[in-house]
Amino acid sequence: MRVYLDNCCYNRPFDDQTQVKVRMETEAKLLIQSMMRTGVVEYAWSFMLRMECSRNPDPQRKHAVTAWVNGAVVDVAPTDEIGARAHEFEALGVKPSDAIHLACAEFASCDWFFTVDRGILKKIHNVGSMRVANPVDFVLEGST
């Protein structure tokens, strides 16, 4: 199984943990990352993650997220094909940066795309055979 976490998912542990929803998403994301770390699941990285991380003004967050590139089985580079596919997602109402993440995950042959972004989750549920889900849904479905 191969997964892709978007930037908001990687950054979830740094958000306000007093909100129950945020804490649940954080715990689910940390469980998935544990599976990534131990090799239970493979994961993909992308140029889009790298770019968004580079813009983070918080050095602790930047380091914590960018360190994940080292274990990725795929590091997706920009291509015309990814750009064209991202435009198709944009036509469905997905924001440009989110559309690029989705296209990268699809290009990397991921089975799951994880996000805590409600905007994406309301618009896209599947991309071919790739599920688009909140990390909590993955845990609750017993996929772990």
C-alpha positions in Angstrom: 0.0 0.0 0.0 1.3 3.5 -0.9 0.1 6.7 0.6 0.5 10.5 0.1 0.0 13.0 2.9 -0.6 16.6 1.8 1.1 19.5 3.6 -1.8 20.3 5.9 -1.8 16.7 7.1 2.0 16.7 7.9 1.5 19.9 9.8 -1.6 18.8 11.8 0.4 18.0 15.0 1.4 21.7 15.2 -2.2 23.0 15.2 -4.3 23.8 18.3 -4.7 20.4 20.0 -7.4 21.6 22.3 -10.0 20.9 19.6 -11.2 17.3 19.7 -11.4 17.1 15.8 -7.8 18.3 15.5 -6.5 16.0 18.2 -8.2 13.0 16.5 -6.7 13.9 13.1 -3.3 14.3 14.7 -3.4 10.9 16.4 -4.6 9.2 13.2 -1.9 11.0 11.2 0.8 9.9 13.7 -0.4 6.3 13.4 -0.1 6.5 9.6 3.4 8.0 10.0 4.3 5.2 12.3 3.3 2.8 9.6 5.4 4.8 7.1 8.4 4.8 9.4 8.3 1.0 10.0 7.7 0.2 6.3 4.2 -1.2 6.8 3.1 1.3 4.1 5.1 3.1 1.4 4.8 6.8 0.9 5.4 9.3 -1.8 6.9 12.8 -1.7 6.6 15.5 -4.2 8.1 18.8 -5.5 4.9 20.5 -4.2 5.5 19.3 -0.7 9.1 20.5 -0.9 7.9 23.9 -2.2 5.3 24.4 0.5 7.7 23.3 3.2 10.3 25.7 2.1 7.8 28.5 2.6 7.1 27.6 6.2 8.5 30.4 8.4 8.7 28.1 11.5 12.0 26.2 11.4 10.7 23.5 13.7 7.8 22.7 11.4 9.9 23.0 8.3 12.5 20.5 9.6 9.9 18.1 11.0 8.1 17.9 7.7 11.0 18.0 5.3 12.7 15.2 7.1 10.1 12.8 5.7 11.5 13.0 2.2 14.3 10.6 3.2 12.0 7.5 3.5 9.8 8.2 0.5 9.8 5.4 -2.2 8.8 8.0 -4.8 9.8 11.7 -5.1 7.6 13.1 -7.8 9.1 15.8 -10.0 7.1 18.4 -12.0 6.0 17.3 -15.5 3.6 18.6 -18.1 1.5 15.5 -17.4 1.1 16.4 -13.8 0.3 20.0 -14.7 -2.4 18.9 -17.2 -3.9 16.5 -14.6 -3.9 19.3 -12.0 -5.9 21.5 -14.3 -8.5 18.8 -14.5 -8.8 18.8 -10.8 -9.0 22.6 -10.8 -12.0 22.3 -13.2 -13.7 20.4 -10.4 -13.2 23.3 -8.0 -10.0 22.2 -6.3 -7.5 24.9 -5.4 -4.4 24.9 -7.7 -1.9 23.8 -5.0 -4.3 21.0 -3.8 -4.8 19.9 -7.4 -1.1 19.5 -7.9 -0.9 17.4 -4.7 -3.6 15.1 -6.1 -2.0 14.8 -9.4 1.4 14.0 -7.8 -0.3 11.3 -5.6 -2.0 9.8 -8.7 1.2 9.9 -10.7 3.0 8.1 -7.8 0.4 5.3 -7.9 -0.8 5.9 -4.4 -3.7 4.0 -2.9 -4.6 6.7 -0.4 -4.3 10.5 -0.4 -4.6 11.9 3.1 -5.7 15.4 3.9 -7.5 17.3 6.7 -8.6 20.0 4.2 -12.4 20.0 4.1 -12.4 21.7 0.8 -10.7 18.8 -0.9 -12.7 16.2 1.0 -16.0 17.8 -0.1 -15.0 17.8 -3.8 -13.0 14.6 -4.3 -13.6 11.1 -2.8 -11.6 9.0 -5.2 -9.2 9.5 -8.1 -9.4 6.2 -10.0 -8.6 3.6 -7.4 -7.0 6.1 -5.0 -9.1 7.0 -2.0 -9.1 10.6 -0.9 -9.7 10.7 2.9 -9.2 12.2 6.2 -6.6 10.1 8.2 -9.3 9.4 10.8 -11.4 7.6 8.2 -8.5 5.4 7.3 -8.1 4.4 11.0 -11.8 3.9 11.6 -12.2 1.7 8.5 -9.7 -0.7 10.0 -7.2 -0.1 7.3 -4.4 0.0 9.8 
